[in-house]
Amino acid sequence: MARDDKVQMPSSMGGLVRYFDEYKSKIEIKPGHVVLLSGLVMVIEILLHTFGKLK
């Protein structure tokens, strides 16, 4: 059960700034490209790790 003796602060939005409305980047990367690049980096690292142990 909830306790009634807790102090609760009032909820407010004061001081928050929405930066994404003010700034638009010139470089935009699609989420699919990020996933593809991450997968490619993982494959390269696995290959380097595997072939690096052969010596």
C-alpha positions as CSV (number, residue, x, y, z in Angstrom):
1,M,0.0,0.0,0.0
2,A,1.2,3.5,-0.7
3,R,2.5,5.6,2.2
4,D,0.9,9.0,2.8
5,D,3.9,10.6,4.6
6,K,6.0,11.0,1.4
7,V,6.7,14.5,0.1
8,Q,5.9,14.9,-3.5
9,M,7.3,17.8,-5.6
10,P,5.0,19.5,-8.1
11,S,5.3,18.4,-11.7
12,S,6.4,21.2,-14.0
13,M,8.0,21.7,-17.4
14,G,9.9,24.9,-16.4
15,G,13.4,25.2,-17.9
16,L,13.2,22.5,-20.5
17,V,14.3,23.4,-24.0
18,R,13.5,21.5,-27.1
19,Y,16.7,21.5,-29.0
20,F,15.6,19.3,-31.8
21,D,13.2,22.1,-33.0
22,E,16.1,24.6,-33.2
23,Y,18.8,22.5,-34.9
24,K,18.7,20.5,-38.1
25,S,21.8,18.5,-38.9
26,K,23.1,18.6,-42.5
27,I,24.1,14.9,-42.2
28,E,21.3,12.4,-41.8
29,I,21.9,8.7,-41.4
30,K,19.0,6.2,-41.9
31,P,18.6,3.6,-39.1
32,G,19.0,0.8,-41.6
33,H,22.4,2.1,-42.6
34,V,23.5,2.2,-38.9
35,V,22.4,-1.5,-38.5
36,L,24.2,-2.5,-41.6
37,L,27.4,-0.7,-40.7
38,S,27.3,-2.2,-37.2
39,G,26.9,-5.7,-38.6
40,L,29.7,-5.1,-41.1
41,V,32.0,-4.0,-38.2
42,M,31.1,-7.1,-36.2
43,V,31.9,-9.4,-39.1
44,I,35.2,-7.7,-39.8
45,E,36.1,-7.9,-36.1
46,I,35.2,-11.6,-35.9
47,L,37.3,-12.3,-39.0
48,L,40.3,-10.4,-37.6
49,H,40.0,-12.2,-34.3
50,T,39.8,-15.6,-36.0
51,F,42.6,-15.2,-38.5
52,G,44.8,-13.4,-35.9
53,K,45.0,-16.5,-33.8
54,L,46.3,-18.7,-36.7
55,K,49.9,-17.6,-36.3
